[in-house]
Amino acid sequence: MKYLRKDDPEIAALVDREEERIENTLNLIAAENYPPRSIMEIMGSIFNIKTIEGYPGRRFHAGCSCADAVERLAVERAKALFGAGYVNVQPHSGTSANLAVYFSVLEAGDRILAMSLPHGGHLSHGHRASITSKCFDFRHYGLDPETEHIDYGEVRSLAQRFKPKMIVVGASSYPRLIDYREMARIAGEVSAYLLADMAHIAGLVAARVIPSPVPHCDFVTFTVYKTMMGGRGGVILSRGKYGRRLDTAVFPGCQGTSAVNAIAAKAFIFRQAGQPDFVNVQRSTLENAVQLAAAFERKNYRIVTGGTQTHQVIVDLASRGLDGNTAEQTLESVGIITNRNFIPRDAAGSGKPSGIRLGTGALSARGMGPSEMVRIADLIDAAISRADSPEALHHVSRQVLEICVQFPVYRSQ
């Protein structure tokens, strides 16, 4: 960063501080990961300059030959990786991708059935704080109160009463596999489109360590910076017959020019996803999540849904007299980065999250395994159980740093 250090030392210093923070903390944010250095190079490359309204071969600006080649490469690689008939790699984010899907086949005010936020859904699935709730008539399904798993019978019953034009499956905090085949049956019974939002699990799907929604859904959206381990941005997969409407919904419908540097980074990670190293990280991510959940259960913490089949572990803290806000702050003070999270029992509560969401993607990318998961569970328990003891927190902080030094993110590259 020789130019940045000269032109803006203040920003350069913040970049250095952020890299230091990343190296010296344990990142359990389920929505984050560590991309290869090549992604950093692509995102900061000359492709930042180009404006590309439109699609390859039919842009609204000249000088797009290289940008066209990049986008075509990203599309073809994604089609091969996920087995999709159509791909759009232009969305700026997962929410942008969802909006484009909604507007490609629906009219404002149409009915959509999706998972509620406290039960695992996402803001862009019609939460009242999202613009999506102002554009469409959403109704939400939840989880079985006993098992905290999706009750497909209840979803079917609700769909038959509500008659939605689209059903959304997928979640931001539901750690169980979804039966896409059954959801497709339900959608078919009420003549609804089926959209799967696999933003969190796309890397696991790409590595074929969990089932794919692509064969069963009309539309699939995802982001490339979570388990996919890529840069920023969203992607839409669909059946070929929806391609023209989706193209129009993305541009000019939902956004203008796309970021060519981000599209190039998507092309790169789609290639990397076919390599053994990527697959091994995804396998480790799953195994580590199971081990982390088991370690907490041995300490008598309640795990939401009773376990995990993805990269997420959602821990209910209410039974221990704790809350997600306090736990998140305490853990950050010792170098363990998590996020507070609503859980199903919060749906009718005061709005205060009772859980924390833990993800194993970034830990697995650093090369950590089951033994580290047990140790990290011990450290989390020690920190939140003795949050009022500076001596205990200092001891945890030192052990966190020891693990970080043993498993560097970028320093060894």
N, C-alpha and C positions, 0 to 999 in steps of 0.2 A: 504494500500500500504506500509506495514512495510518493505518489502524487497527493494522496489524501493527507499524509503526514505533513506535507509542505503546505497544502492549500487550506486545510481545516484541522489543525492539531486537536481541537476540542472533540470533534466527532471521532477522529482516529483514536483518541484515548478511550472513548466509550466503546469502540470496537474491541480494543485490547481488553478492557474490563469485562466485556461480555464473553470473550473467549476464555478468560481466566475463570469466570463464573461457571461456564459450561464444564471446563476441565475439573473443577474442584467441587462439584455438586453431583448428587445422584438424581437423575431425571426420571421420575415416574409419571410424568404427564402422558396420558394415553394418546393425546393428539399430537405428540411431537416425536421426532426421531433425529438421527444424525446422518445426513446425506453424505455421499462420497465427496471428496474435494473437487472432483470433476464438475459436480453440480454447481459449486461455488464459482468455478471458472466460467461455466456456461451462463449462469445468471448475471454475472458481471461482464459479459462479453460484448462485442460490437453490435450484437443483435438487439441491444437495448435501444438503438437509434431508430430502427425501421418502423414505419407506420403501415399497417396492412389491413385496412378495412376491406371486408369481403373474403373470398376464398381463393385457393390456388387456381391460377389461370383466369380469374375474373375479379381482380382487385380494383379498387377505386384510386390507386396510386401506381405510378411506374416504379421501376427499380426493385421488383419483388422476386426476381428469379431465385435467389438464394433462400429467401423466406419461404417461397412456395415449396422448394425442395425440402426444407426443414419440416414444414407442416405435413407434406405428403408422407415423409418418413415416419413422423410421429403417428399418423393415422394408421399406416400399414402395420407398424410394429404393434400398436394397440389391438388392431383387429386380430393379428396372429396370436398375441398373448392371451387375449380373453375370449377369442372365438366369436367376435361380434360382427354383425353384418354392416353396421354403421358406427362411426366414431366421430365425435367432435372434440377437438383438443383446445378450443379457444376460450372456454369459460375461465374467468379470473379466479373463481372459487367454487366450492361445493354448493353454496347457496345460489350463486349465479347459475350453476348447472341445473339446480332444482327449479328455479324460476323459469328457465328456458323450457324445461320439460313441461311444466304446468301450462305455459302459454302456447306450447306447440299444438296441443290437442284440446285444450279447455277454453271456455269463455269465462270472463270475470263473473264471480258469483256461483260458479259450478261447485258441486259437492265433492269433498275429498275426505277420505277416512285415513287416519294416520295414528301412530303411537304417541301417547301423551308424553310431555317432557319429563315429569317426575318418574315415569315408568321406563324411561330410556330413550325417548324420542329426541328430536333436534328442534331448535328454534325455527328453522325453515320448514318444518312440518306443521305450520299453522299455529304456532304459539302466539298468544295475544300481543307479545312484544315485537313480533316480526311482521313485516309488510305483507307476508304471505296470508296472514289472517284477515287482512283488509281487502285482499283481492279475491279470496275464495271462501266458501262456506265449509269450514273444517269441523269434523267431529273426531273424537279421539278414543281409541281403545287402550285399555291398560293391561296389567298382568293379573294372573290368578292370585288372589290375596294369600293363599297358603303356600303355593310353590314358587311364586314370583316368576313363573314362566308364562309365555304367551298361551292364552286359552283360545285355541283356534275355533272351538265351538262358539264361544262368545263373540269372536270376530265375525264369524259367519252370520250369527244372529243379528248383530249390529249392522252389518252390511245389508242384510235383507230388509231391515227396517229403514235404514238411512238412504239406500239406493245411491251410493256415490258414483261419480263418473271416473274416479281414480282412487286406488288404494296405494298407500305408501308403506313399505316395509323397510326395515333397517333402522339403525339407532346410533346414538352417540354414547349411550351408557347401558347397553344390554349385553351382558357377557356370554349369552347363549347362542347357539346356532339357530337359524331360522329355517323353518320348513317352507322353502320357496314353492315347492310343488303344491303343497296344500293351499298356500296363499293364492297361487295361480288358479286353483280350482274355485276358491271363493270369489275371486275377481271375475272369473268366467261366468259364474252363476248369476251375477248381477250386472253383467256386461260392462265391467269397469276396466280401465287400463290399470296395469300393475307397474309401479315404480319401486325399484330397490335402491336405497341409498346405502352404498357400502363404503362410505368415506373412511371409516375406521379400519375396515378389514380388507381393503383392496390388496395389500401386500400378501396377506395370507391366502387370498383367492388366487392371486397371480402365481404364487408358488405351489398352488394346488395342494395345500395342506388342510384346507377346509373347502366345503362345497361352494360352487359358483352360482350366483343368481341368474347369470346371463341366459341359460337355456329356458328359463321359466318366466322371464319378465319382458314386458314391452320396452321398458327403459331401465337403465342402470346408471347411476351417477357415483362419482367418487372424487376424492382429492388425492394428490400425489405426495404429500409431505408427512403423512402419518406412517402406517406400516409400510407404505410403498417406498419410503426412504428417499424421496425425490425433492424437487423444489416446490414452489408454490403453484396453486392453480387447481382447477377442476377439469373433469372429463365426463362426457356423456357417451354411453354405449346404447345402441338400440337395434331393433330389427330394421332392415334396409328400407322398408316401406315408409318409415317415418322420417327419413333423412332430409328431404326437402323442407318439411315443416320445421324440423329442428334447426337446420341451417338458418332459416329466416328468423326463428325465435331467438337464437343467439345473437346474430347480426342481421339486420339492425335492431331486432326486437328488444334485447336486454342489455346490450353493450355496444360500444364502438370498436375502436382498434384494439386488437389483442397484443399481448406481450410476446414478441418473437423469442426473446431470451427464455421465457418460461416454457414456450412450446418446445424449444430445443432441449431444455432440461427434461421435459416429459419424454421426448424421443429417446434420450439417453437412458432414463431409468427403465423404460419399457424393454430396452435391450438388456440392461443389467439384470432384470427380473428373470431372465431365462438362464442365468449363470448359477453354478453350484453354490457360490458363496452367498448369494441372495437367498436361495432356498434354505440353506443351512441356518441363516439368521432367523427366517420365519419359523422353522421347526423349533429352534431354540426359544423363540418368543412364546410359542404355545406351551412348551414344556415348563418354561420358567413361570408362566402365569399359574399353571396348575400347582407347582411347588410353592409359590408365594401364597396362594389361597390356603393350601394345606397348612403352611406354617402359621398363618393367622388363626386358623381353626383350632390348632393345637394350643393356642393361647386363649381360647374361649372367646374369640371375636366372632360375630355373626357375619357370614359372607352372603351378600344379596344374591338371590337365586340359588344359593346352596353350593356355588362353585363357579367354574369358568370353562368355556370351550373356545375362548378367543385370547386376545392379548390383555384383556381387562380383568381386574379384580376390584370389586366394589365392596368396601368394608362399612358395615353399619356400626356407628360409634355410640348410638343412643343408649344401648344396653350397658355401656361402660360409663354412662354419665357424661359423655363428651359430645361435642358438635363439630361439624366439618370446618367451620371458620377457624375455630381455635386450633384444631389439629393442623390445618394447613399452615397457619402462621408459626406455630411451634416447630413444625418440621422444617420449614424454610430457614428458621434461625439456626438449625444445626446442619444445613446443607442438603436436606432431602426435599426435593421439589415435587409436590403433588397438587391436586386441586380438590376443593370441597365439592360435594356433589349431592344433588337431590336423590332420594331413593323413594320407592313406591309409597312407603308409609308417610312421606312428607306431603303427598298430594292434597290432603285435607288439613294440613298444618298451618303454621304461622309464616311460612316462607323461609324458614331457617334450615339449611341443609344439614341432614343428620349423618351424611356419609363422606368418605373420601374415595375418589376413583384413582386406581393405580394401574399403570400400564407398563408392560415389560419390554416394549419394542426398543427403546433407547438403551436400556441396560443390556439387552441381548446384542445390540449392535456393537457394544463395547467389549463383547466377548465373555460376559458373565454367564454363569450357569446355576444349577440348582443349589449348590452350597452357598453361593452369594445371596440367593433369594432368601434362604433361611436366616442368614446373618442380617440382611436388610430388614426382614420382618422383626427380628430381635431389636434392632436399633430404633425402628419406628415405635415399637411397643415401649421401649425404655424412654423415649423422648416424650411421648404423649401421656404416659403414666406418671412421669415425674417432671412435668412441665414447670413446677414451682421450685425445682432444685437446680440452681446454676451449675453446681458441681456435676450433676448427672448429665445435664445438657452439654457441658464442655467435654465430658468423656465420650458422649455419642458423636459430637462434632469431630473429635480427633480420629475416631474409628471410620467415620465417613470419608475423611480425607485420605486415610490409608487405602481404602478400597479404590478411591478415584485415582490415586497415584499408580496403583497396581493395574488398573484398566483405563488407560488414557483414551481420549476421544480422537484427537488429531495430533497430539504432541509427538507421537512416535512415527508419524508419516513424514 
